[in-house]
Amino acid sequence: MNRPASAILGGAVGTTVMSVMLAIMEVEARGVMGLFDAIARFARVPGNQFLGFVVYAVVGVVVWPLLFLGLERYVGPERDSAVTGMGMGLLLWFGFAVIGRGEVGGVLLMVYLVFTLLAHLAYGFTLGAVYDRLSEEPT
């Protein structure tokens, strides 16, 4: 499979993994986090959770994986796309930690930061690992 298609498929699997982790966080926090609301506010459509989810899905499946291809040789060590993906996931987490936070504070802020960090690292690892496994072209 070519590199862009491998990266997009890795992004789809990574977004699924991250979605499960974020869903667990939402359930444990009793829906207080409102992650898709925060993304919708960032996309200038406050209150539209569906559009927030669509933006989240498109960015996670298409945009970040293609950016991963462009930055792959600069973000992590050679020959280990999973570690490179985790480095990119860490970079993405910094932005998400600020944008997606919303009105969360106190103890929930700590839970939010830990869960979103783990979710972004899992996303990056999965993106890189699937990409590496499926890509037939040398990186």
Contacts in CASP RR format, 6 or more apart in sequence:
PFRMAT RR
TARGET T0000
AUTHOR 0000-0000-0000
METHOD contacts of the structure
MODEL  1
MNRPASAILGGAVGTTVMSVMLAIMEVEARGVMGLFDAIARFARVPGNQF
LGFVVYAVVGVVVWPLLFLGLERYVGPERDSAVTGMGMGLLLWFGFAVIG
RGEVGGVLLMVYLVFTLLAHLAYGFTLGAVYDRLSEEPT
1 9 0 8 1.000
1 134 0 8 1.000
1 135 0 8 1.000
1 136 0 8 1.000
2 135 0 8 1.000
2 136 0 8 1.000
2 137 0 8 1.000
3 69 0 8 1.000
3 131 0 8 1.000
3 135 0 8 1.000
3 137 0 8 1.000
3 139 0 8 1.000
4 65 0 8 1.000
4 66 0 8 1.000
4 69 0 8 1.000
5 134 0 8 1.000
6 130 0 8 1.000
6 131 0 8 1.000
6 134 0 8 1.000
6 135 0 8 1.000
7 65 0 8 1.000
7 66 0 8 1.000
7 68 0 8 1.000
7 69 0 8 1.000
7 127 0 8 1.000
7 131 0 8 1.000
7 135 0 8 1.000
8 61 0 8 1.000
8 62 0 8 1.000
8 65 0 8 1.000
8 66 0 8 1.000
9 130 0 8 1.000
9 131 0 8 1.000
9 134 0 8 1.000
10 65 0 8 1.000
10 126 0 8 1.000
10 127 0 8 1.000
10 128 0 8 1.000
10 130 0 8 1.000
10 131 0 8 1.000
10 134 0 8 1.000
11 60 0 8 1.000
11 61 0 8 1.000
11 64 0 8 1.000
11 65 0 8 1.000
11 123 0 8 1.000
11 126 0 8 1.000
11 127 0 8 1.000
11 130 0 8 1.000
11 131 0 8 1.000
12 61 0 8 1.000
13 126 0 8 1.000
13 127 0 8 1.000
13 130 0 8 1.000
14 60 0 8 1.000
14 122 0 8 1.000
14 123 0 8 1.000
14 124 0 8 1.000
14 126 0 8 1.000
14 127 0 8 1.000
14 130 0 8 1.000
15 56 0 8 1.000
15 57 0 8 1.000
15 60 0 8 1.000
15 61 0 8 1.000
15 123 0 8 1.000
17 119 0 8 1.000
17 122 0 8 1.000
17 123 0 8 1.000
17 126 0 8 1.000
18 119 0 8 1.000
18 120 0 8 1.000
18 122 0 8 1.000
18 123 0 8 1.000
18 126 0 8 1.000
21 115 0 8 1.000
21 118 0 8 1.000
21 119 0 8 1.000
21 122 0 8 1.000
22 35 0 8 1.000
22 115 0 8 1.000
22 116 0 8 1.000
22 119 0 8 1.000
24 115 0 8 1.000
25 33 0 8 1.000
25 111 0 8 1.000
25 112 0 8 1.000
25 115 0 8 1.000
25 116 0 8 1.000
25 119 0 8 1.000
26 33 0 8 1.000
26 34 0 8 1.000
26 35 0 8 1.000
28 111 0 8 1.000
29 108 0 8 1.000
29 111 0 8 1.000
29 112 0 8 1.000
32 104 0 8 1.000
32 108 0 8 1.000
33 104 0 8 1.000
33 108 0 8 1.000
33 112 0 8 1.000
34 49 0 8 1.000
34 102 0 8 1.000
35 56 0 8 1.000
35 100 0 8 1.000
36 49 0 8 1.000
36 50 0 8 1.000
36 52 0 8 1.000
36 53 0 8 1.000
36 56 0 8 1.000
37 46 0 8 1.000
37 47 0 8 1.000
37 49 0 8 1.000
37 52 0 8 1.000
37 102 0 8 1.000
38 99 0 8 1.000
38 100 0 8 1.000
38 101 0 8 1.000
38 102 0 8 1.000
39 52 0 8 1.000
39 53 0 8 1.000
39 55 0 8 1.000
39 56 0 8 1.000
39 99 0 8 1.000
39 100 0 8 1.000
40 46 0 8 1.000
40 47 0 8 1.000
40 48 0 8 1.000
40 49 0 8 1.000
40 51 0 8 1.000
40 52 0 8 1.000
40 55 0 8 1.000
41 47 0 8 1.000
41 102 0 8 1.000
42 55 0 8 1.000
42 99 0 8 1.000
42 100 0 8 1.000
43 51 0 8 1.000
43 52 0 8 1.000
43 55 0 8 1.000
45 51 0 8 1.000
45 52 0 8 1.000
60 123 0 8 1.000
64 88 0 8 1.000
64 92 0 8 1.000
64 127 0 8 1.000
65 127 0 8 1.000
65 131 0 8 1.000
67 88 0 8 1.000
68 75 0 8 1.000
68 84 0 8 1.000
68 85 0 8 1.000
68 88 0 8 1.000
68 127 0 8 1.000
68 128 0 8 1.000
68 131 0 8 1.000
71 88 0 8 1.000
72 81 0 8 1.000
72 84 0 8 1.000
72 139 0 8 1.000
73 139 0 8 1.000
75 84 0 8 1.000
75 85 0 8 1.000
75 87 0 8 1.000
75 88 0 8 1.000
75 91 0 8 1.000
76 83 0 8 1.000
76 84 0 8 1.000
76 85 0 8 1.000
76 87 0 8 1.000
77 83 0 8 1.000
77 84 0 8 1.000
78 139 0 8 1.000
79 139 0 8 1.000
80 132 0 8 1.000
81 128 0 8 1.000
81 129 0 8 1.000
81 131 0 8 1.000
81 132 0 8 1.000
81 135 0 8 1.000
81 139 0 8 1.000
82 124 0 8 1.000
82 125 0 8 1.000
82 128 0 8 1.000
82 129 0 8 1.000
82 132 0 8 1.000
84 128 0 8 1.000
85 124 0 8 1.000
85 125 0 8 1.000
85 127 0 8 1.000
85 128 0 8 1.000
86 121 0 8 1.000
86 124 0 8 1.000
86 125 0 8 1.000
87 124 0 8 1.000
88 124 0 8 1.000
88 127 0 8 1.000
89 120 0 8 1.000
89 121 0 8 1.000
89 123 0 8 1.000
89 124 0 8 1.000
90 117 0 8 1.000
90 120 0 8 1.000
90 121 0 8 1.000
92 120 0 8 1.000
92 123 0 8 1.000
93 116 0 8 1.000
93 117 0 8 1.000
93 120 0 8 1.000
93 121 0 8 1.000
96 116 0 8 1.000
96 120 0 8 1.000
97 112 0 8 1.000
97 113 0 8 1.000
97 116 0 8 1.000
97 117 0 8 1.000
101 109 0 8 1.000
101 112 0 8 1.000
104 112 0 8 1.000
105 112 0 8 1.000
132 139 0 8 1.000
END
